[in-house]
Amino acid sequence: MKRIVVLGGGYGGVVTSKHLAKLFKKDKDVEIKLIDRNPYHTLLTELHEVAANRAPEDSVKIELKKIFAGQKVDVVLDSIDNIDFANNQLRSETETYKYDYLVIGTGCKPTFFGIPGAEENALTLWSYEDAVRLKEQIRNKFGEAAKENNPAKRRKMLSFVVVGAGFTGVELVGELAEFRDELCKEFYIDRSEVRLVVADMAPKILPILPDKLIQKAAKRLNKMNVEIITSAKITGVTKSSVILGDTELEADTIVWTAGVEGSDLVGKLDVKQEGRKRIVTNDKLQSVDHDNVYVVGDNIFFIPEGETRPVPQMVENAEQAGPLIAHNIYADVHNKPKKSYKPGFHGTMVCIGSRYGVANVGLPNKMFMLSGFMAMLSKHMINMYYLFTVAGFTQMWTYMMHEFFHVHNRRSFLGGHFSKRSPNFWLFPLRIFVGYKWLEEGIDKLPKILKDPNNIFLIPASPNAGDAISAASEAAGNVTSTVDAQTAASAVESASTAVTALPVPGFIKSIVGWFMDVFFYTADGGYTALATVFQFFMVFAEIAIGILLILGLFTAVASAVTVALGVMIWSSSMASTEMLWYMTAGVALIGGSGSMLGLDYYVLPWLKKQWKKIPIVRRWYLYTD
């Protein structure tokens, strides 16, 4: 039995474990363990949204057992205190874990550079707990300030300083500017009383971005009334101030985002380290001291060939390193050649509030500078791609709900256009009426298809029929309902009828004509047996849709079929203008209309619960939370 242990459930640990599970899926003699102190994977790059109340607290957590449901990864909750490389063991207070291969991905923690008082007095933003604590601190300070009459105390309560103007600091202060506006309204505080400051010892904010984007970011922050202090000599932090050289910047809330170092565990390991507690690896991402120990994510210290600096501590580094490590372990077990790590990063993005961002993205040798809407779009697309690879459709859907549809105060790059919600009872009359109309259409046609199944009136006459005008006239004589009228109107395009069909583009006509020639028309201009079956299906479908809509059962499906039938009838040149009404009403009813005085209110929750119990559904994340 080969035992592989992945230590850490961060970006690197999760990606590595998923690829290991895939590669060793058929190897019964391989065991994969993922050990983390938390039962969830934290989306560290989105913590600022929770801290500033843009997204709900659970939006940055994904349950590890949910990620690995049905996969060959055993999730173990434990806190490892020591690694014995000589005996291939990891130890916690209560357990010892043996390994043949170890992947270290314990991530980082904030570093304070020895500045007096920084660690003791500043808040951080490097965990789920940090984000929740910071949100509560900010809200509490607004609440206290609303009751405070002393101007000096009130000013300190409403001053917020973010130390560190890298990605985390700028994203946080941008979100705080929007949170400030919400809290000012809630607590009846004038916006001008609130002071937001971002300070850094570097000469400019976001130093790894091109100057053009830095200028745009600074301009946006200024517009949001955020003070920017650069080249600041930060010499100390007290409970209520940041000391900048000879100046003291007073604030009751100070957040430290000025840098990171390796975790406490990595710091005390007996392995070669460089930088701030990063483990030195070779090009296969193995520790230079132990060839069965691999390093992933922020813990890597590796300088690629041709580069002068080590790989950056960013999510994409973890995403690219994880699959390579999984491959190399698999290669070692199966005596195959290993691969060297040759990262190719695709850029960086930073959002400044919910509606604006800057990004430098593209291919490794060709980058494009984006700002505003396009930068935010690229950030959301990359986030959704990552979430899809980690937890499939379900997590991507959850992200879309939080970021686009269930937003408050228009805090989305789409504004509030997709977040307007109204009670479903407004759709109840429409649902009943559309259901009644479909049921009426179906019941009206049912006697005719039962009386003479060969009387085809829901499919236009073949162009090969002898007399087009006669065919149209004969169809017109049978009109008793809306769809009959549509049929008669378009039996032959050139015939004079009482109803005018909606226009159809020529290329769609050609495709539909070919399909009908193959399946519905005979060589002599008559109809095939399949045409009769199709007509029966259409009539019974109309009756079924009507009943489902009236009962409010599987309403989303019935509404979608309404739209699909409308498109199908239109494409066959048989739709009158009335069909536009059916189609648009169908679109309106898709979104949950059956939950109002309908059976969906009872049936769908039960079905959802049963659906999630199916192993393959959990394995492929084919559900929503």
N, C-alpha and C positions, 0 to 999 in steps of 0.2 A: 504494500500500500504506500503510495506516494502522498505525502501530506503537504498541501500548499496553504499557507496562511497569509492573508492580506490584512495588514494592520492599519486601520483607519477607513472610515466610511465617507470620506470627502470625495471630491471630483475624481481624483486619481484612483482611489481605492475602489469606487463603484465601477468606473469604466474598466479597470483591470479585471475585476471579478467577473463582470459580464462577459468579457472576451475569453477569460479562462473557462467559464462555464460552457461557452459555445465550442471551444476547441476540444475540451475533454468530455464532451457530452456522452460519448460512447465508451470512455475509458472507466470501467468499473473499479479499477484498482487505483483511482486517483480521488482524493478527498480535498475539497476546497472549503476553507473557513474564512469568513470576514469578521474581524473583531473590532468593535467600536464601543465606546462608553455610552453612546446614545442610541436609541432604537430608530433614529431617523437620519436621513441625509439632509444636510442644510445647504440651501442655495445661498452661499455667502455673498455672491454678487448682487443679490436682491435685498439684503438686509436693510438698506436705507429706506426701502419702501415701507417696511414694517415700522421702523423707528419713527417715520414721519406720517404714519397713519394713512398711507395711500393704499396699501394692500393689507388684508387680514393676517393675523399672526401665523395661522397655519399654512399660508401660501408659500412660505419658504422652507417647509419641511415635507419630506417624502419618506414614508415609512420604509425602512430597509427590507423588511419581510415582504412588503408589497412589491418592491423592485425585483426581488429574487424569487417571487412565487413561482413554483413549478420548475425552478432552475437548480442546477447542481452547485448551489452555494449555501452553506450552513451559516446563518447569521448568529453570532455570539455576542451577547452584551456583557462586556467586562472592561476593566481599566487596567492596562498592562503597566507594571511598574519597572520591569527589568527584562532585558534580553540577554540570554546566555548564548553567545555565538559559538562557544567551544562545544557545547552540548546540544545545540540546535533547539533551544527552548525559550518560550516566553512565559513570564511569571506575573501573576496578579496576587492580590492578598489571599485569594482562596484557591486558585487553580494554576496548573502548569500545562502549557500547550507545546507539544512537540511539532517540529516542522522539518521537511526536507528542503522546501523552498519558502523563502520569506519575502514579502513585498512590504516595504515600509512607506506608508503614506499618511503619516500623522499630522501633516500640515504645519501651520505656523501659529504664532501668537503675536500680539503687539510687542514692539520693542520701544523702550523709553530712553535709550541712549545715555543712561545715567543722569538724566536731568532731575534735580532734586524735586521731590513732591509729585512728579508726573504720574507715577504708577499708583500712588496712594490717593490722589485727589481728582484725577481725570477719569471720566467714563470712556469706555472703548466700544467699538462696533466690530466684533469679530466672532460673534456667535448669536444664536437665536435668543438666548437669555439676555445678551447685551442689547439687542434691538428692542425687546419688550421693556427692559429696564429704562432705556433712554426715552422711549415713548411716554412712559409713566412719569418720568422726571420732567419732561417738557410740559406735559399737561398739568402736573401739579404746580409748577412754577407760574403758569398762567393763572391757575386758580388762586394761588396765594397772592399774586400781584393784584388781582381784581379786588382784594379786600385790604390791600396795603395803602395807607395814606402817606407814609414817609417817602418823599421823592427819591432819596438816595437808595433806600432798600428796594423800592419798586423798580428802579433803573437796573439794579444788579439782578433782580429776579427775571427781568425781561431781556437780559443780555445772554447771548449764546455764542461761544467761541469754539470753532473747530480747528484744531491744530493739525496741520498736514493738508497740503493742497494737491495731493495726488488724486487718483481716480476715486478712492473711497471718500476722501474729504470733500471733494467738489460735488460728487453725487449726493452726499448727505446734506450739505448746506443748501443745494438747489432744492431738494425735497423739503427741507425745513422752511424755506421761503414760502412754499405753498401751504405747508402746515400752519405757519404763522398766520396767514390770512384767514384760515378756517377758525383758528383759536381766537383771534381778535374778534371775529364776529360772534363766536360762542360766549366769550367772557366780557364783551362790551369794552374792549381795549382798543385805543387808537393805534393804527398800524405804525405810525411814526415813533411810538414809544418803544418798539421792539428793535433790538440791535442784533444783527447777525454778522459774524466776522469769521473769515477763514484766513489763517496765518500759516506761513511756512518759512523755513530757513533758506529755501532755494530762491533764486532770483526771479522765478516765474512759476505760475501754476501749470499743472499737467505737463511736466517737462519733456515727456517722451513724444508728445504730439508736435506736428509742424507748427511754426509760429503763427501761420494764418488761422489755424483752428484755435490756438491758444487765445488769440485776440478775440475771436468770436465768442469763445467761452467766457472770457472776462467781460465782454460787452453784455452778455446775457445776465451774468451775475450782478453787474452794476444796475441793470434794468430792474432786477428783482430786489434792489436795495440791500445787496450783500457787500460788506466792506472786504476788500482784498488787501492783505498785508504780506508782502514778500521780502526776502532778504532780512528776515527777522531773527535777531539773536535771542533765542528763547533760553533763558537761564534758570527758570524755576516755575513751578505751579503750586499755588496754594488752594485752599478750599474754595476761595472766591475770587481768584485772579490768575492771570498768566503774566509772568514777568518777562518783558521784552526789553532786554538791556536795562536802560534807566527808566523805562516806562512800565507801568502796571495796568494791565487791561482787566478791569473788574467784570466778573460774571459769575453767577451762581452755577451755571452749567458749562462745563468744559469737556469737550470730546477729543480724545487723542486718536488720530488716524495717521500718524507720522512715520510709520514703518513697521515691518514685521521681522521676526526671527524664528528659527526652528522651534518646535515644541519642546517642553521640558524634558520629555523622554529622549528625544534625539540629542539634546544638549549634553546628556550624561552618558551617551553610548561611547564605547571604546572603538570608534572607527574614525578614519580620517575625515576632517571637516574643514570647510572653507566658508568665507562669507559669514553670515550670521546664522551659525548652526545648520549648515547645509552639508549633506553627505556627499563626498567626492565619489563619482562613478566613472566607469570606463564607457566606451561608446555603445556597449550593450546594455547600459544602465544598471550594471552590477556594481555593488560596492567594491572599491579597489582592494578591500581587505578580505572580503568573503564572496566567493563567486556564486554561492547559492542564495545571496541576499541582494534583492533588487530594490531600487528606490524610484518612487513615482511622485509627480506633482511638485509642490513647493520645496520638498526636501532634497531635490536633485541639485547637485553642483556639477555641471558638465559644460565644457566649452566645446561646441561643435567645430569641426575642421574648417579653417578659414575665418573663424570668428575670434574676437578678442574678449568678449564678455560671456559669462555663463548664460544658459537658457533662462528666460525671465520667469518670475513667479506669477504666472497667469493661468487661467483656466485652460486655454488652448494647449499649453504645454502638457497639462495632465491628460487632456483628451488624446493627444498624439502619443504620449509616452505609454499610456495604459495598454493599447493594443500591441505595441512592440514588446513590452515586457511579457505579456501573455504568450505571444509567439515564441519568444526566446525560451521561456520555461517549457513550453510544449516541445520545442525543438530539442532541448536538453534531455527531456524524458524519452523522446523517440529517436535520439541520435541523428538529428537533422541540423543543418547549418543555421546559425543565429544571424540576426540582422543587426545592423548598426543604426543608431538613432540619428536621423537627419531631419530635424524639424523644419517645417515650412509654415511660418505663422501668417495669418491672414488679416492682421491688423488689430486695432483697438478702438473701443467705443466708450463714450461716457455720456450719460444722460444728465441734464441739468434741469431738474424738475420732471414733470410727467409729459411735457409737451415739446421739449427742445433737447437736442443733443448734438454732439460733434463726433465724427468718426473718421478714422484713416484706415480704410479697408481695401482688400483686393487680393491679388496674388503676391507671393513673396517678392517678385521682381517688378511688380507694377501695382502701386497703391493709388487709391482715389480718395480725395477729401470730400466728405459729406457733412452737411449740417441741417438742422431743423428736421422736417418731416422725414426725409430720406435716411438720415442718421438714426432716428428713432425706429423707423421701419426695419433697418438692417439689424439693429440690436434685438428687436422683438423676434425677427425671423431666426436669428442665431440662437436665441434662448429657446424658442420652440423646437428647433432642430435638436438641440441637446436634450431637452426633456423628452422628445419622442424616442431618442436612442436609449434613454435611461428607463422610462416607464411608459413608452408607447402613447397611444391615442388618449388614454385617460388623463395623463398628466398634462399633455399639450392642451387638451380641452379645458382642464382646470385653470391653466395659465391664461387662456383666452378669456375665460369668465372673469378672472381677477383684473386683467389688464384692459379689456375692451368693453365688456358688457355690464359688469357689476361695479362700475366705478362711481365714486361720489364727487360732487362738485367739479365735474368735467375734468378730472385729473387723469387724462389719457391723451396720447398724441392724436387721437381721433376726436378729441373733445367729448362732448356729451351726446354725439349723434347716435351712437350705438347703445347708449346706456339708458335711454328713456324706457321706463316700464310702466304699464298701466294694468289695472286688475283685469283678469281674464273674463269677468262677467260681461264686459263690453262686447266680447266676441260671441257670447251665447246666442243672441238672436240670429246673427249671421250664420253660425254653424247649423242651427235648426233649419234655416231657410235654404241653405245650399243643399243640406241633406234631403229636404223635402223635394227640391227641384230634381235632384238625381233620381230619387225614388219614383217621382212622377214620370220622368222620361223612361225609366226601365219598365215600369208597369204598363205604360202605354204601348211599348213595343212588344212586350212578352206575348200577347195573343197572336200577333202576326207571325212571329218565328215559330210558335207552336203549331199554328194552322198550316203554314207552308214553309218548312225549313229551307227550301230552295229559293225562296223569294229573297234575294240579296238586295238590301237597300242601304246598308251601312258602309258599303264599299263602292266607289264610283265605277261606272261602266267602263269596260275595256276600250281603249282607243281603236281596237280592231273590230268593235261592234259595227254592224252594217250601217245603221242610220243613227247618227249621233243625236239629231234633233228629236227623233222619235223616242230614243232612250231617255232624253231629258224630259220630254213631255210625259212619258209613262211614269217616271219617277215623281214628277210634280203631282200627278194624279193620286199618288199614295200618301201625300203629306198629311200627317196628323200630329206632328210634334216638332220641336225645335231642331233636333238632330236630323229628322226626316227632311226638314226644309233645307238644312245645310247640304244633305245628300243630293236632293233634287237640284239645288242651286248649282252644284258643281259637278253634276254627272258628266257633262261635257262642257269644257270651259267656254266654248263658243256659243252655246245654246242660250236662248232668252228665257230667264226664269224670274220668279218673284223675289228671290233672295240673292244678294251679291256676296260671293265668298271673299274672305280676306286674301289679299295678295300673298303669294309664296315665291321666294327667289327661285330662279331657274335651276340652279344646281341642286336645290333640295327637291324640286319636282323630278329631276332626272334620277336622283337616288331612290325616291319613293316609287317612281314609275318602274325602275328596274326591279325593285323588291316585289312589287305587285305582279309584274310579268312572271317572275319566278314562282311565286307562291299562290297567287290568287286567280290568275287568268289562264284559260285554256287557249289553244292555238286558234280555235274558231270564234274567239271573242266571248266565250262563256266563262263560268266560274268553276274553280276547283272545289273538291270536298273540304279542303282546308279553309276556304272562304266561308263556308257554312259554319264550321266549327268556330272560326274567329267571330262571326256575327253573334253566335250563341254566347260566347265569352264576353263580348262587349255589353250585351243586354244584361246578363247576370252581374257583370262588374258594376254597372250603373245602379242596379238594385242594391248590391252589397255596400257600395260606397254610401248610398243614401241612408241605409240602416245604421251603418257604423257612425256616420256623422250625427244622426239624430240621437243615438244612444251615447255618443261621446266615448266610443271604444276604439282604441288604436287610431285616434284622430289624426295624429301626425302622418301616419301611413296613408290613411284615406285622403287626406288633404294633398299629400304629395302625388298620389295616383290621380287626383283631380287635375292637377297641373299637367301631369304626364299625358293623360288622355286628351286634354286640350291641345297640347303640342302635337300629338299624333294626328288628331282630327285636322288641325290647321295644316300640317305638312302634307296631308293628302288632298288639299284644296277643297275641304268640305266644311270649313268653319265660317259661320256668320259672325258678325260683330258681337253677338251675344256670348260667344265662346270666350271672348276677352274677359267678360265678367266672371265666368266660372274660374278662369285661370288666376286672375288677380285675387279673387276671394279665397281660392285654394292656398295661395301663398300666405295670406293673412292668417289662415287657420292652422298652419303647421305648428306654430309655437305654443303648444300647451293649452289649446282651447278646450280640450276634453276634460281638463281638471275642474271645470265649472259645471256643476250639475251633470256630470258625465261619469261613465264607468271607469275612465282612465284614472280618476282620483283614487280608486281602490285597486284596480288591476295592475297598473304600471309599477307602483312600489313593490308589490308582491313579486311580479315577474323580475324586476331588477334584482331583488334579493336572491331569488333562485338562480338567475343568470350568473351572478358573481360567484356562485358555488361551483360552477363547472370548471374543472382544472385548466382546460385549454383556453378558456376566457381569461382567467387570471394570468396564465402563462404569457398570453399575447396582449394583455391590458385592454381587452375589448369591452370596456365598460366605463361609466362615468361615476364620479363620486357626488 
